[in-house]
Amino acid sequence: MNQEIWSAYSMTEPQGGSDPDLFKTHAVRDGEEWVINGEKWFTSAGRAADILFVMCTNGIFIVPRTTPGVEIMDVPSTHNHIRYTDVRVPLDHLLGPEDGAKVLAQRRLGGGRIHHAMRTIAQCKRAFDMMCERALSRESHGKVIADHQMVQQAIADSYVEIQQLRLMVLWTAWTIDNSSTQAARTQIAACKFTCAKVLRDVSYRAMHMLGSLGTTNLTPLQAMWAGAPTMSVADGVDELHKVTVARNVLKGYKPHDGLWPTEYYPAKREAARKKFADVLATEPELATYADRAARFAAR
Ligand SMILES: Cc1cc2nc3c(=O)[nH]c(=O)nc-3n(C[C@H](O)[C@H](O)[C@H](O)COP(=O)(O)OP(=O)(O)OC[C@H]3O[C@@H](n4cnc5c(N)ncnc54)[C@H](O)[C@@H]3O)c2cc1C
């Protein structure tokens, strides 16, 4: 927190990122030490870090970067490929419980994911500001392009998408503050894949509105647009977050009884008739109205 030392998170492996069951890096206890062997990939800023949080199949371990056996490859230069060969750390360098790697990883990644979404909102707003400024500044076919309806549509869609994302992130942050990242897991996953989509769409529209200038690297837009695919992959690919959302949302539902969906009108009408049979028997006018409504609906 004081920025006195830097850390990096070493989880992904060359043979598999989305599926932790494919990870092979493992620690074996040897007397008063753990001995770690494995290979990691895309450890952001691993080269610059003082300590590495290394996710093993049996726990997360704190490894000082200068420990013998830590070998950082030349490429990729920023998100590092690291080999851990017979890396020895004291027993107390196990973070959390043994075999608790997946739970700890989810806790750490949850906070990181909502921060991605927060930063993305700022980028989207910047792209949006550039889009609006351009719309009011550029003329085509006798008027400023802001007066062309398709330009207005791009602005309106972008405005709404950014506001929706902003409100979803605020709601998620509020949930985290008032409970935990675990309780907000569905919301965090939703923020993560939505922020990538909004960044892609808004930065593309802004680039498009800047015409030829938008296609150059003379404005921030190209970098923003190129950043969208990264946002769809880093800290979990979109597909996995969508699975999380769908699975958790479906926990609040159950299959309907019998043949028909709950909202199937004929079945609902029949049930209502049964429920209010006494009332219909004593109020002929109401019964006539109900019959007429049923005949009208059956047409
Ligand atoms: C900029 C950046 C920084 C990163 N920093 C770190 C870091 O600091 N530490 C770290 O450990 N890792 C880091 N990563 C790695 C990141 O966590 C992985 O890239 C991510 O988990 C995906 O793994 P993968 O790249 O192996 O893709 P894969 O798992 O090979 O997935 C490739 C594609 O396969 C498809 N796919 C995979 N699984 C499914 C599924 N279940 N259902 C449907 N489709 C699927 C998707 O289309 C997916 O995009 C970083 C990545 C990036 C881009």
Ligand as a Chemical Component Dictionary entry (heavy atoms), coordinates in Angstrom:
data_LIG
# 
_chem_comp.id                   LIG 
_chem_comp.type                 NON-POLYMER 
_chem_comp.pdbx_formal_charge   0 
_chem_comp.three_letter_code    LIG 
# 
loop_
_chem_comp_atom.comp_id 
_chem_comp_atom.atom_id 
_chem_comp_atom.alt_atom_id 
_chem_comp_atom.type_symbol 
_chem_comp_atom.charge 
_chem_comp_atom.model_Cartn_x 
_chem_comp_atom.model_Cartn_y 
_chem_comp_atom.model_Cartn_z 
_chem_comp_atom.pdbx_ordinal 
LIG C1  C1  C 0 -3.054  -7.701  -20.582 1  
LIG C2  C2  C 0 -3.136  -8.994  -19.828 2  
LIG C3  C3  C 0 -2.625  -9.061  -18.545 3  
LIG C4  C4  C 0 -2.635  -10.271 -17.836 4  
LIG N1  N1  N 0 -2.072  -10.310 -16.593 5  
LIG C5  C5  C 0 -2.010  -11.498 -15.936 6  
LIG C6  C6  C 0 -1.347  -11.588 -14.667 7  
LIG O1  O1  O 0 -0.854  -10.593 -14.129 8  
LIG N2  N2  N 0 -1.260  -12.803 -14.070 9  
LIG C7  C7  C 0 -1.786  -13.931 -14.633 10 
LIG O2  O2  O 0 -1.672  -14.976 -14.038 11 
LIG N3  N3  N 0 -2.421  -13.875 -15.837 12 
LIG C8  C8  C 0 -2.545  -12.698 -16.501 13 
LIG N4  N4  N 0 -3.155  -12.624 -17.736 14 
LIG C9  C9  C 0 -3.647  -13.849 -18.349 15 
LIG C10 C10 C 0 -5.145  -13.968 -18.328 16 
LIG O3  O3  O 0 -5.605  -14.230 -17.033 17 
LIG C11 C11 C 0 -5.494  -15.070 -19.332 18 
LIG O4  O4  O 0 -5.143  -14.582 -20.611 19 
LIG C12 C12 C 0 -6.954  -15.448 -19.292 20 
LIG O5  O5  O 0 -7.269  -16.119 -18.100 21 
LIG C13 C13 C 0 -7.299  -16.363 -20.489 22 
LIG O6  O6  O 0 -6.417  -17.437 -20.565 23 
LIG P1  P1  P 0 -5.693  -17.769 -21.969 24 
LIG O7  O7  O 0 -5.016  -16.554 -22.452 25 
LIG O8  O8  O 0 -4.860  -18.981 -21.749 26 
LIG O9  O9  O 0 -6.892  -18.070 -22.960 27 
LIG P2  P2  P 0 -7.623  -19.472 -23.127 28 
LIG O10 O10 O 0 -7.999  -20.018 -21.813 29 
LIG O11 O11 O 0 -6.787  -20.315 -24.026 30 
LIG O12 O12 O 0 -8.920  -19.018 -23.896 31 
LIG C14 C14 C 0 -8.874  -18.642 -25.277 32 
LIG C15 C15 C 0 -10.293 -18.534 -25.809 33 
LIG O13 O13 O 0 -10.939 -19.803 -25.733 34 
LIG C16 C16 C 0 -12.317 -19.626 -25.476 35 
LIG N5  N5  N 0 -12.676 -20.283 -24.201 36 
LIG C17 C17 C 0 -11.843 -20.708 -23.223 37 
LIG N6  N6  N 0 -12.534 -21.299 -22.238 38 
LIG C18 C18 C 0 -13.828 -21.241 -22.590 39 
LIG C19 C19 C 0 -15.035 -21.688 -21.988 40 
LIG N7  N7  N 0 -15.039 -22.331 -20.807 41 
LIG N8  N8  N 0 -16.197 -21.455 -22.632 42 
LIG C20 C20 C 0 -16.211 -20.828 -23.828 43 
LIG N9  N9  N 0 -15.097 -20.386 -24.458 44 
LIG C21 C21 C 0 -13.926 -20.599 -23.850 45 
LIG C22 C22 C 0 -12.575 -18.131 -25.386 46 
LIG O14 O14 O 0 -12.974 -17.638 -26.646 47 
LIG C23 C23 C 0 -11.204 -17.598 -25.019 48 
LIG O15 O15 O 0 -11.046 -16.234 -25.350 49 
LIG C24 C24 C 0 -3.199  -11.423 -18.434 50 
LIG C25 C25 C 0 -3.761  -11.335 -19.716 51 
LIG C26 C26 C 0 -3.725  -10.150 -20.416 52 
LIG C27 C27 C 0 -4.310  -10.094 -21.802 53 
# 
loop_
_chem_comp_bond.comp_id 
_chem_comp_bond.atom_id_1 
_chem_comp_bond.atom_id_2 
_chem_comp_bond.value_order 
_chem_comp_bond.pdbx_ordinal 
LIG C1  C2  SING 1  
LIG C2  C3  SING 2  
LIG C2  C26 DOUB 3  
LIG C3  C4  DOUB 4  
LIG C4  N1  SING 5  
LIG C4  C24 SING 6  
LIG N1  C5  DOUB 7  
LIG C5  C6  SING 8  
LIG C5  C8  SING 9  
LIG C6  O1  DOUB 10 
LIG C6  N2  SING 11 
LIG N2  C7  SING 12 
LIG C7  O2  DOUB 13 
LIG C7  N3  SING 14 
LIG N3  C8  DOUB 15 
LIG C8  N4  SING 16 
LIG N4  C9  SING 17 
LIG N4  C24 SING 18 
LIG C9  C10 SING 19 
LIG C10 O3  SING 20 
LIG C10 C11 SING 21 
LIG C11 O4  SING 22 
LIG C11 C12 SING 23 
LIG C12 O5  SING 24 
LIG C12 C13 SING 25 
LIG C13 O6  SING 26 
LIG O6  P1  SING 27 
LIG P1  O7  DOUB 28 
LIG P1  O8  SING 29 
LIG P1  O9  SING 30 
LIG O9  P2  SING 31 
LIG P2  O10 DOUB 32 
LIG P2  O11 SING 33 
LIG P2  O12 SING 34 
LIG O12 C14 SING 35 
LIG C14 C15 SING 36 
LIG C15 O13 SING 37 
LIG C15 C23 SING 38 
LIG O13 C16 SING 39 
LIG C16 N5  SING 40 
LIG C16 C22 SING 41 
LIG N5  C17 SING 42 
LIG N5  C21 SING 43 
LIG C17 N6  DOUB 44 
LIG N6  C18 SING 45 
LIG C18 C19 SING 46 
LIG C18 C21 DOUB 47 
LIG C19 N7  SING 48 
LIG C19 N8  DOUB 49 
LIG N8  C20 SING 50 
LIG C20 N9  DOUB 51 
LIG N9  C21 SING 52 
LIG C22 O14 SING 53 
LIG C22 C23 SING 54 
LIG C23 O15 SING 55 
LIG C24 C25 DOUB 56 
LIG C25 C26 SING 57 
LIG C26 C27 SING 58 
# 
